[in-house]
């Protein structure tokens, strides 16, 4: 789709100068906002959350957003700070609609944003982007996740708040293709970050935090053995072999039931090594016995 083929081309829609907004800002016919309809001068910025579900705040006040307008905000928020061509937004959000209908839907979604919601975006005749003062939770946590998985980074000063930050899925319950791709990318990144946190907490003797981080990683992917191994290590490090054994048995049964697989010998040795578990786990069986 050609981003230039839309609307009647109001000149005001292309203005980007930050000016105060009157009580009732004007929107051009193509869905862009006139300079008088935008206020960036001394106004508290908007905050968009895409982790754990979509939310929008302006300052400390939550803002209700209509469904299609919410999708536009979320799509643009996931593009980092770059403005997105309107043709790309329309095509991604309404892929099965004819081009002119998709652009009309986008104009309608932008028009239905109330004045508070409009503060989150910069809209022109050709592009839609985040306003300069708009923050997005994903933009803050993604760089932190990359630092956590960097083996050369020192992880001192971290606490359970970081674990909570990485425990949320991206836009849960959204099934648009673009949302699912972004959600999977974030899931993979946060799992690695949580495993790095669990490893750091285990090595630092912070066992409760280690268990919390490992549990969050396991919830994100219950069949991932690395996450399970850090949960088991955390329990063993705090002197709870029974907890380690319980989690191992739960994982092993689920792995067998869902995939028909057995735990690796490395994980079996990890859980069998502590005193008191070796004899009990001399054999592990489902339909047939298997040597440990």
C-alpha positions as CSV (number, residue, x, y, z in Angstrom):
1,X,0.0,0.0,0.0
2,X,1.2,3.5,-0.8
3,X,1.2,5.8,2.3
4,X,0.5,8.8,0.1
5,X,-2.8,7.6,-1.1
6,X,-5.1,8.6,1.7
7,X,-7.6,11.3,2.7
8,X,-7.9,14.8,1.2
9,X,-4.5,16.0,2.4
10,X,-5.2,18.7,4.9
11,X,-2.0,20.8,5.3
12,X,-2.5,21.1,9.0
13,X,-2.1,17.3,9.3
14,X,1.6,17.5,8.5
15,X,2.6,20.1,11.1
16,X,5.0,18.9,13.8
17,X,5.7,22.0,15.8
18,X,4.9,21.5,19.5
19,X,2.1,24.0,20.3
20,X,-0.4,24.2,23.1
21,X,-3.7,22.4,22.6
22,X,-7.0,24.2,23.0
23,X,-9.8,22.4,24.8
24,X,-11.2,21.0,21.5
25,X,-8.3,20.3,19.2
26,X,-9.0,20.0,15.4
27,X,-8.3,16.8,13.4
28,X,-7.8,17.0,9.7
29,X,-9.8,14.9,7.3
30,X,-6.9,12.5,6.8
31,X,-6.7,11.7,10.5
32,X,-3.6,13.9,11.1
33,X,-3.8,16.4,13.9
34,X,-3.4,20.1,13.4
35,X,-0.7,21.9,15.4
36,X,-3.4,23.4,17.5
37,X,-4.6,19.9,18.4
38,X,-1.4,18.8,20.0
39,X,0.2,20.0,23.2
40,X,3.8,19.2,24.1
41,X,4.7,22.5,25.8
42,X,5.1,21.8,29.5
43,X,2.6,18.9,29.6
44,X,3.3,15.7,31.5
45,X,4.0,12.9,29.0
46,X,2.1,9.7,28.3
47,X,3.1,6.2,29.4
48,X,2.2,3.1,27.5
49,X,2.4,-0.4,29.0
50,X,2.3,-3.4,26.7
51,X,3.6,-5.9,29.3
52,X,0.8,-7.7,31.2
53,X,-1.8,-6.1,29.0
54,X,-2.3,-2.7,27.3
55,X,-2.6,0.4,29.5
56,X,-2.2,4.1,28.9
57,X,-1.6,6.8,31.4
58,X,-1.2,10.6,31.0
59,X,0.7,11.6,34.0
60,X,-0.8,9.6,36.8
61,X,-4.2,9.3,35.3
62,X,-5.3,6.1,33.4
63,X,-6.9,6.7,30.0
64,X,-9.6,4.5,28.5
65,X,-8.9,3.9,24.8
66,X,-11.3,2.4,22.2
67,X,-10.4,-1.0,20.8
68,X,-9.0,0.0,17.4
69,X,-7.3,3.1,18.8
70,X,-5.7,0.8,21.4
71,X,-4.3,-1.4,18.6
72,X,-2.8,1.6,16.8
73,X,-1.1,2.8,20.0
74,X,0.2,-0.7,20.7
75,X,1.5,-1.3,17.2
76,X,3.3,2.1,17.2
77,X,4.7,1.6,20.7
78,X,6.3,-1.7,19.6
79,X,8.2,0.1,16.8
80,X,10.6,1.7,19.3
81,X,11.0,5.4,18.7
82,X,10.8,5.4,14.9
83,X,7.7,6.9,13.2
84,X,5.8,4.3,11.2
85,X,4.3,5.0,7.7
86,X,0.6,5.1,7.8
87,X,0.4,2.5,5.0
88,X,2.4,0.0,7.2
89,X,0.1,0.6,10.2
90,X,-3.1,0.2,8.1
91,X,-1.8,-2.9,6.4
92,X,-0.7,-4.6,9.6
93,X,-3.8,-3.9,11.6
94,X,-6.3,-4.6,8.8
95,X,-4.5,-7.0,6.5
96,X,-7.6,-8.5,4.9
97,X,-9.3,-5.2,4.2
98,X,-8.9,-3.4,0.8
99,X,-6.3,-0.6,1.0
100,X,-8.8,2.3,1.0
101,X,-10.8,0.6,3.8
102,X,-7.7,-0.1,5.9
103,X,-6.7,3.6,5.6
104,X,-10.2,4.6,6.5
105,X,-10.1,2.3,9.6
106,X,-6.9,3.9,10.6
107,X,-8.2,7.5,10.2
108,X,-11.3,6.4,12.3
109,X,-9.1,4.9,15.0
110,X,-7.0,8.0,15.3
111,X,-10.1,10.3,15.3
112,X,-11.6,8.3,18.2
113,X,-8.6,9.0,20.5
114,X,-9.6,11.6,23.0
115,X,-7.4,14.6,23.8
116,X,-5.6,12.7,26.5
117,X,-4.9,9.8,24.3
118,X,-3.7,12.0,21.5
119,X,-0.8,13.2,23.6
120,X,0.9,9.8,23.2
121,X,1.3,10.2,19.5
122,X,2.8,12.4,16.7
123,X,0.5,12.0,13.7
124,X,1.1,13.5,10.2
125,X,-0.4,12.8,6.8
126,X,2.2,10.1,6.1
127,X,3.4,8.8,9.5
128,X,2.3,7.8,13.0
129,X,4.9,7.8,15.8
130,X,5.2,8.2,19.5
131,X,5.3,11.7,20.9
132,X,8.7,12.7,22.2
133,X,7.5,12.6,25.8
134,X,5.8,9.2,25.6
135,X,7.4,6.3,27.5
136,X,6.9,2.6,26.9
137,X,7.6,-0.1,29.5
138,X,9.1,-2.4,26.9
139,X,11.6,0.2,25.8
140,X,13.0,0.4,29.4
141,X,13.1,-3.4,30.1
142,X,14.5,-4.7,26.8
143,X,17.9,-3.0,27.2
144,X,18.0,-4.2,30.8
145,X,17.4,-7.7,29.6
146,X,20.3,-7.5,27.2
147,X,22.5,-6.3,30.0
148,X,21.5,-9.1,32.2
149,X,22.4,-11.8,29.7
150,X,25.8,-10.1,29.0
151,X,28.3,-12.3,30.8
152,X,30.6,-9.4,31.3
153,X,28.0,-7.3,33.2
154,X,28.0,-7.0,37.0
155,X,24.5,-7.6,38.3
156,X,24.9,-6.1,41.8
157,X,22.0,-4.0,43.2
158,X,19.2,-6.1,41.6
159,X,16.2,-7.3,43.6
160,X,12.8,-8.9,43.3
161,X,11.3,-5.9,41.5
162,X,13.4,-6.9,38.5
163,X,12.0,-10.4,38.6
164,X,8.5,-9.0,38.7
165,X,9.3,-6.7,35.7
166,X,10.3,-9.8,33.6
167,X,7.4,-11.9,34.7
168,X,4.8,-10.3,32.4
169,X,3.9,-11.5,28.9
170,X,3.6,-8.9,26.1
171,X,0.0,-8.1,25.2
172,X,-1.4,-11.4,26.5
173,X,-4.6,-12.4,24.7
174,X,-3.8,-10.5,21.5
175,X,-3.7,-12.7,18.5
176,X,-2.7,-10.4,15.6
177,X,0.3,-11.8,13.8
178,X,2.4,-8.7,14.6
179,X,1.5,-9.0,18.3
180,X,2.3,-12.7,18.4
181,X,5.7,-12.2,16.8
182,X,6.6,-9.5,19.3
183,X,5.3,-11.5,22.2
184,X,7.4,-14.5,21.3
185,X,10.6,-12.3,20.9
186,X,9.9,-10.8,24.3
187,X,9.2,-14.2,25.9
188,X,12.5,-15.6,24.7
189,X,14.4,-12.6,25.9
190,X,12.8,-12.4,29.3
191,X,13.4,-16.2,29.9
192,X,17.1,-15.7,29.3
193,X,17.1,-12.6,31.6
194,X,15.3,-14.5,34.3
195,X,17.7,-17.4,34.1
196,X,20.6,-15.0,34.3
197,X,19.0,-13.5,37.4
198,X,18.5,-16.9,39.0
199,X,22.1,-17.8,38.4
200,X,23.3,-14.5,39.9
201,X,21.1,-14.9,43.0
202,X,22.2,-18.6,43.5
203,X,25.9,-17.6,43.3
204,X,25.2,-14.7,45.7
205,X,23.5,-16.8,48.3
206,X,20.2,-15.0,47.8
207,X,18.1,-18.2,47.6
208,X,14.6,-16.7,47.9
209,X,15.3,-14.4,45.0
210,X,16.8,-17.2,43.0
211,X,13.7,-19.4,43.5
212,X,11.5,-16.5,42.5
213,X,13.5,-15.8,39.3
214,X,13.7,-19.4,38.3
215,X,9.9,-19.9,39.0
216,X,9.2,-17.0,36.7
217,X,11.3,-18.5,34.0
218,X,9.6,-21.9,34.4
219,X,6.1,-20.3,34.2
220,X,7.2,-18.7,30.9
221,X,8.2,-22.1,29.5
222,X,7.4,-25.1,31.7
223,X,9.2,-27.6,29.5
224,X,12.5,-25.7,29.2
225,X,15.2,-27.7,31.0
226,X,17.6,-24.8,31.7
227,X,15.0,-23.0,33.7
228,X,14.1,-26.1,35.6
229,X,17.7,-26.7,36.4
230,X,18.1,-23.3,37.9
231,X,15.0,-23.8,40.0
232,X,16.4,-27.1,41.3
233,X,19.8,-25.5,41.9
234,X,18.1,-22.8,43.9
235,X,16.2,-25.3,46.1
236,X,19.4,-27.3,46.7
237,X,21.4,-24.2,47.5
238,X,19.0,-23.2,50.2
239,X,19.0,-26.7,51.6
240,X,15.6,-27.9,50.4
241,X,16.2,-31.2,48.5
242,X,12.6,-32.2,48.9
243,X,11.5,-29.1,47.0
244,X,14.1,-29.9,44.3
245,X,12.8,-33.4,44.0
246,X,9.2,-32.3,43.9
247,X,9.8,-29.9,41.1
248,X,11.9,-32.4,39.2
249,X,9.2,-35.0,39.4
250,X,6.6,-32.6,38.2
251,X,8.7,-31.5,35.3
252,X,9.6,-35.1,34.3
253,X,6.0,-36.2,34.3
254,X,4.9,-33.2,32.2
255,X,7.7,-33.6,29.8
256,X,6.7,-37.3,29.3
257,X,3.0,-36.5,29.1
258,X,3.3,-33.7,26.6
259,X,6.3,-34.6,24.5
260,X,7.0,-38.2,25.3
261,X,10.5,-37.3,26.4
262,X,12.7,-38.1,29.4
263,X,14.8,-35.6,31.4
264,X,18.4,-35.4,30.3
265,X,21.0,-37.4,32.2
266,X,22.5,-34.1,33.3
267,X,19.4,-32.9,35.0
268,X,18.9,-36.4,36.6
269,X,22.4,-36.3,38.0
270,X,21.8,-32.8,39.4
271,X,18.7,-33.8,41.4
272,X,20.2,-37.2,42.4
273,X,23.5,-35.9,43.7
274,X,22.4,-34.5,47.1
275,X,22.5,-36.9,50.0
276,X,19.2,-38.7,50.5
277,X,18.0,-38.5,46.9
278,X,20.5,-40.9,45.4
279,X,18.9,-44.1,46.6
280,X,15.3,-43.0,45.9
281,X,16.2,-42.0,42.3
282,X,18.2,-45.1,41.4
283,X,15.5,-45.7,38.8
284,X,13.0,-43.5,37.2
285,X,10.0,-45.0,35.3
286,X,6.9,-44.1,33.5
287,X,5.8,-47.0,31.3
288,X,9.1,-48.7,31.8
289,X,12.0,-48.4,34.2
290,X,15.0,-46.4,33.1
291,X,18.4,-46.3,34.8
292,X,19.4,-43.1,36.3
